[in-house]
Amino acid sequence: MNNVKEFMNRNMRQYGMAFALVVIVIFFGVVTGGKLIWPRNVQMLVRQNAYVLILAIGMMFCILTGGNVDLSVGALVALVSAMSGLMATTLGLPTWLAIIFSIITGLLAGLWQGFWIAYVKVPPFITTLAGMMVFRGINNIILDGKTLPLSGLYVTIGTGSVPDIAPKTVPDFLRIGDLLQLQNKPEFLNVTMLIVGLALSTIYVLFTIYNRKSKQQRGYEVASLNSAVTKAILFFIVINVFSYWLAMDEGLPIMLILLAALYALYTFIATKTIPGRHIYAMGGNIKAAELSGVNTKKMMFLVYSNMGLLAGVAAVVTAGRMMAASPNVGLNFELDAIGACFIGGASAYGGVGTIWGAVVGALIMGVMNNGMSIIGLNVFLQSVAKGMVVLLAVAFDMYSKSKSRLG
Amino acid sequence: MSEYILEMQNITKEFPGVIALSNVNFKVKKGEIHALVGENGAGKSTLMNVLSGIYPHGSYTGSIIFKGTECKFRNIRDSEAAGIAIIHQELALSPYMTIAENIFLGNERARNGVINWDETNKEAIGLMKKVGLKDKFTAQIKNIGVGKQQLVEIAKALSKNCELLILDEPTAALNDEDSNHLLELLQTLNKEHGLTCIMISHKLHEVIKIAQSITVLRDGKTIETLDNSEHVSEGRIIKGMVGRELTDRFPKHTANVGEVGFEIKDWVVHDPLDEDRVVINNVSMSFRKGEIVGLAGLMGAGRTEIAMSVFGRAYGRKISGTLIKDGKEVTLHNISQAIANGIAYVTEDRKTAGLVHIQDIKKNITLANLKAITSGFVVNEDEEIVIGKDYKERFGIKASSVFQKAGNLSGGNQQKVVLSKWIFAAPDVLILDEPTRGIDVGAKYEIYKIILQLAEAGKCVIMISSELPEILGITDRLYIINEGRVVGEMKTSEATQEGIMSTIIRSSAGR
């Protein structure tokens, strides 16, 4: 009993956020008359908000170092997509090569900012403010106010799905299409998606069992059997429901594979590697971290370089979805990403926050975006609503912190 | 009205786990300079913080009677309004503002919110004359020396029409000339304007020179108030400061001293802010395995600066000298090199630099040596829990589990976590800077036991402490540090508190 309580306490924030996401989904599900959760809209939600997710992952590390942010990511997305247009369309390079160069451009911009922040000690706010102006300016120089079309691999990444290996074999056996009263009722399900979902969830469950056994064998502490089983079953159901949902439409978006891979990679870095631990430690108390041998300069450099890299990835994804490189792309992207991190429970002083939180925060923003668009809410009111959510989320955080013992 | 301007009666102030002041009585006569002396941690600053309202009424027990009426200050503003001003050791001036602006900071000469600069400047010039400050009132604070900054602080206090001025170690950062000037100024203000002063100081010769009464505090209690009209001797004051009973406050041990494990040679360090100022001057010391060596000295003597500059140049600039470990010269450019070479430094500043308060116990313990639990790229968090539990048990860290946040622990338990961190880093040389500061007596005993275990395991243990009884209680040998130099070395068995104190004071006076 004591263990359960302790476990809940330790993970309270994370569950709280997931709970908030579920509430928001239900709310918009109801007010949109179910439209929000139509398979087509879920697909759109993933594609349209991929950039927030990717940027929020990078931004979370910036915030973890001590409440620092990167204001330049929106402009950097613009710069990188302009580079994409330049290389793929104007110069006519193969799109795969253009994509590689584009991402390298993002990384270089990140290295540039990391250098000023970590080694010249220009405050991140100012460095990235300057970057915001510089990158946006370069975008305009390259594009000269014009929009360049993109094709090939860009569009595949931005809008494509994994092909169905066995089309028209499995019908919508749960009759969800009828239940939701969809306009275009799916006759058949996308088999690839179903198989991937089933495989992933099964692997997860097997891995959990294996991991638990091997921990026990080596004499480490494990969570109680009940909570482990509950967690595994819950995860299994959620994954399969989600994949069934997508299978009713186009199936597995390529973007989703990318997102899942990034999520897994960065969660691993944040929680299981020495650099990850050092970033959390320096955000918690930079003096103590330095006196414990943490190279805080190097960490700042890595974090901001990585932010540039991820902005490059986000740019490719965004350009691909819009099938063009345009001068106005990326406006306010940095604010969406920062907002997502704070909604997701990051501390404004650093040292607290998870990649999972960044993702949930980004999803909350995304669901609100789509939900409000579906009900046709005025764009300006949408902005007001999003702003209020960010404010209230952090206010709630501050309130609950002042209630807990650590003030 | 009585002859006393201030009477503090039965003041008791507790912090979680520590009684900082217990039934302190302190009386100051009108128009006198009253010195408050005692060892570090005796409660002098706490008492003055109670008086000036930094610790508000209600957070302590006892009563303060100022000018015949009982005062219940809620904050500094209240005490200033009553006529009490305090000048802290760390000056509270804004470096980019002018002298005149600083004098009236928070107390602006203004009408309807608009500052009257003519009046400000005129009054500033008058006050500067009073304190003997000859600079222009438009000079920026950052461009005048510490001695003059101290004078600005006094002018600031006078501008508030204070009747009782409290000075916390006013001469600690000053050279002899500036100190003399300041002391003379205090005497003048006292004689000509009838200003009552309370002065906290470690420099006993200064105290004897200018104070009319001297109150000695020790362990949060008033020991005695001496009448200094006949100039008492330093020895008499020291006796009051250090004369406490030692009944089994330290665990017994027999040193098993081996060969020399670590040496510091010709160590010179310059101030990080002022490259021309030598902070550590030609210090050479050696440390044997299994031996606990104390570094005794007053606050600001340079002990922490020696330790931190050795620890991968965590302090200072233009550092020169050699470090020899196990007979081989080592060069340590940064802290991770120092740790890799088996050197650990436990900071005196546990609150701001020792722990990551928002992280749990186990993560704090492994922070300095994550490599030990990492294979490939993966930090083994299960192993971390095992290690956390092991240290929690070994050192008796009182916490609900290793998942408890370090910030929620008591001082003694926090210090055990910090020690665990450094012991887990497996050093050969362990520098402990004020390891028992702010920790209650029971927990101190446990910390001492841990320190002795480390020595028994053959490590070189270097212990910096401002508490002489502690140095005498557990070290085997000690160096006396004063003003950035080694001014004495002795076996602890041959040392006495009076001997150490007078060595320090003699070395100061001799300069």
Interface residues (C-beta under 8 A of the other chain):
Chain A: E6 R10 K215 R218 G219 Y220 E221 T271 K272 T273 I274 G276 R277 H278 Y280 A281 G284 N285 K287 A288 A289 E290 L291 S292 G293 V294 N295 S347 G351 V352 R405 L406
Chain B: F311 A314 N334 I335 S336 A338 I339 Y345 T347 D349 T352 A353 G354 L355 V356 H357 I358 Q359 K363 L367 A368 L370 K371 T374 F377 V378 V379 E381 D382 E383 I385 V386 S400 S401 F403 K405 G407 N408 K421
